[in-house]
Amino acid sequence: MVIVFITIVSISEPAMVFAGDIKIGVVNTEKILRESLPAIQAQKKIDQEFVPRDEDIKRMAVQAKTLQDKLEKDSTAMEETERRNLERNLANLSREYQRAQRQMREDLNVRQNEEYSVILERTNRAISKIAEAEKYDLILQLQDSVYRSQRIDITDKVIKALENE
């Protein structure tokens, strides 16, 4: 029984010493994509690109509302052909509105993904520089960790490094 205890202690003790020499960091990429200067600038740029399309879509919505109100208010006093034409125009405008909205959402997602990929490349370079300068052995994304201590979170260092680029 004594031999087993000595064996376990001698096996586990070097592992504890080795584990103490490992430096691990954690990065919250979602926070970086929300709060870093490059991410904020990219979001403003994207917003400016899509303002004209958003205004067009809003105009279509107002037109559809106007047609709908006119149809509800005046449909009893209209001739059958005029009412049908108005209903057809409303249906066409509604389809065009939905198509424009869907297309804008798709285009917006594509643009955001393009910008985020550039930011993530810059983020990875900043993480590598920090890891080399501060001698980290392992840096994980926050999403991959079940538990972490705040002292190993280097997200704010990465955000500062991105702002200084």
C-alpha positions as CSV (number, residue, x, y, z in Angstrom):
1,M,0.0,0.0,0.0
2,V,2.9,2.4,0.7
3,I,4.4,1.7,-2.6
4,V,1.2,2.7,-4.4
5,F,1.0,6.0,-2.6
6,I,4.6,6.8,-3.4
7,T,4.1,6.0,-7.0
8,I,1.0,8.2,-7.3
9,V,2.8,11.2,-5.6
10,S,5.8,10.8,-7.8
11,I,3.7,10.6,-10.9
12,S,1.4,13.5,-10.1
13,E,3.9,15.9,-8.7
14,P,5.8,16.6,-11.9
15,A,2.5,17.3,-13.7
16,M,1.7,20.0,-11.1
17,V,5.0,21.7,-11.6
18,F,4.6,21.6,-15.4
19,A,1.0,23.0,-15.2
20,G,2.3,26.0,-13.2
21,D,4.6,27.0,-16.1
22,I,1.8,27.3,-18.7
23,K,0.5,30.7,-19.4
24,I,-3.1,30.7,-20.8
25,G,-5.2,33.6,-22.1
26,V,-8.8,33.9,-23.1
27,V,-10.3,36.3,-25.7
28,N,-13.9,37.4,-26.2
29,T,-14.2,37.9,-29.9
30,E,-17.8,39.0,-29.7
31,K,-16.8,41.8,-27.5
32,I,-14.0,42.8,-29.9
33,L,-16.5,42.8,-32.8
34,R,-18.8,45.0,-30.7
35,E,-16.5,47.4,-28.9
36,S,-13.2,47.8,-30.8
37,L,-12.5,50.9,-32.8
38,P,-12.2,49.0,-36.2
39,A,-15.5,47.3,-35.5
40,I,-17.3,50.5,-34.7
41,Q,-15.8,52.2,-37.7
42,A,-16.8,49.3,-40.0
43,Q,-20.4,49.4,-38.6
44,K,-20.6,53.2,-39.3
45,K,-19.3,52.6,-42.8
46,I,-21.8,49.9,-43.5
47,D,-24.7,52.0,-42.1
48,Q,-23.7,54.8,-44.4
49,E,-23.7,52.5,-47.4
50,F,-27.2,51.2,-46.7
51,V,-28.9,54.5,-45.7
52,P,-30.2,55.2,-49.3
53,R,-31.6,51.7,-49.7
54,D,-33.2,51.9,-46.3
55,E,-34.8,55.2,-47.2
56,D,-36.2,53.7,-50.4
57,I,-37.7,50.8,-48.5
58,K,-39.3,53.3,-46.0
59,R,-40.8,55.2,-48.9
60,M,-42.3,52.0,-50.3
61,A,-43.8,51.3,-46.9
62,V,-45.4,54.7,-46.8
63,Q,-46.7,54.3,-50.4
64,A,-48.2,50.9,-49.5
65,K,-49.8,52.4,-46.4
66,T,-51.3,55.3,-48.4
67,L,-52.7,52.9,-51.0
68,Q,-54.1,50.6,-48.3
69,D,-55.8,53.6,-46.5
70,K,-57.2,54.8,-49.8
71,L,-58.5,51.4,-50.6
72,E,-60.2,51.0,-47.2
73,K,-61.6,54.5,-47.2
74,D,-62.8,54.8,-50.8
75,S,-63.4,51.2,-52.0
76,T,-67.2,51.4,-51.7
77,A,-67.4,54.6,-53.8
78,M,-64.9,53.3,-56.5
79,E,-65.8,51.5,-59.7
80,E,-64.9,47.8,-59.8
81,T,-62.1,48.3,-62.3
82,E,-60.6,51.2,-60.4
83,R,-60.7,49.2,-57.1
84,R,-59.1,46.1,-58.8
85,N,-56.3,48.3,-60.3
86,L,-55.7,49.8,-56.9
87,E,-55.6,46.3,-55.3
88,R,-53.2,45.1,-58.0
89,N,-51.0,48.1,-57.5
90,L,-51.0,47.5,-53.7
91,A,-50.1,43.8,-54.2
92,N,-47.3,44.7,-56.6
93,L,-45.9,47.3,-54.3
94,S,-46.1,44.9,-51.3
95,R,-44.1,42.2,-53.3
96,E,-41.6,44.8,-54.3
97,Y,-41.3,46.0,-50.7
98,Q,-40.7,42.5,-49.4
99,R,-38.2,41.7,-52.2
100,A,-36.3,44.9,-51.5
101,Q,-36.2,44.2,-47.8
102,R,-35.0,40.7,-48.2
103,Q,-32.3,41.8,-50.7
104,M,-31.1,44.5,-48.4
105,R,-30.9,42.1,-45.5
106,E,-28.9,39.6,-47.6
107,D,-26.5,42.4,-48.9
108,L,-26.1,43.8,-45.4
109,N,-25.2,40.3,-44.0
110,V,-22.6,39.9,-46.8
111,R,-21.1,43.3,-46.1
112,Q,-21.0,42.7,-42.4
113,N,-19.3,39.3,-42.9
114,E,-16.7,40.9,-45.2
115,E,-15.9,43.6,-42.7
116,Y,-15.9,41.1,-39.8
117,S,-13.4,38.8,-41.6
118,V,-11.0,41.7,-42.0
119,I,-11.4,42.7,-38.3
120,L,-10.9,39.1,-37.3
121,E,-7.7,38.8,-39.3
122,R,-6.4,42.0,-37.6
123,T,-7.5,40.6,-34.3
124,N,-5.6,37.3,-34.8
125,R,-2.4,39.3,-35.7
126,A,-2.8,41.4,-32.5
127,I,-3.4,38.2,-30.5
128,S,-0.3,36.6,-31.9
129,K,1.8,39.7,-31.1
130,I,0.5,39.8,-27.6
131,A,1.1,36.1,-27.2
132,E,4.7,36.4,-28.4
133,A,5.5,39.5,-26.4
134,E,4.0,38.2,-23.1
135,K,5.0,34.6,-23.6
136,Y,1.5,32.9,-23.7
137,D,1.4,29.2,-24.4
138,L,-2.2,29.1,-25.3
139,I,-5.0,31.6,-26.0
140,L,-8.5,30.4,-26.4
141,Q,-11.7,32.1,-27.6
142,L,-14.1,32.8,-24.7
143,Q,-16.9,30.8,-26.4
144,D,-14.7,27.6,-26.0
145,S,-14.3,27.9,-22.3
146,V,-16.6,26.6,-19.6
147,Y,-15.0,28.5,-16.8
148,R,-12.3,31.2,-16.8
149,S,-10.8,33.7,-14.4
150,Q,-10.9,37.4,-15.2
151,R,-7.1,37.5,-14.8
152,I,-6.6,35.4,-17.9
153,D,-9.0,37.5,-20.1
154,I,-6.8,39.5,-22.5
155,T,-9.7,40.9,-24.6
156,D,-9.1,44.5,-23.4
157,K,-5.4,44.2,-24.4
158,V,-6.4,43.1,-27.8
159,I,-8.9,45.9,-28.2
160,K,-6.2,48.4,-27.2
161,A,-3.7,46.8,-29.7
162,L,-6.3,47.2,-32.5
163,E,-6.8,50.8,-31.6
164,N,-3.1,51.4,-31.7
165,E,-2.6,49.9,-35.2
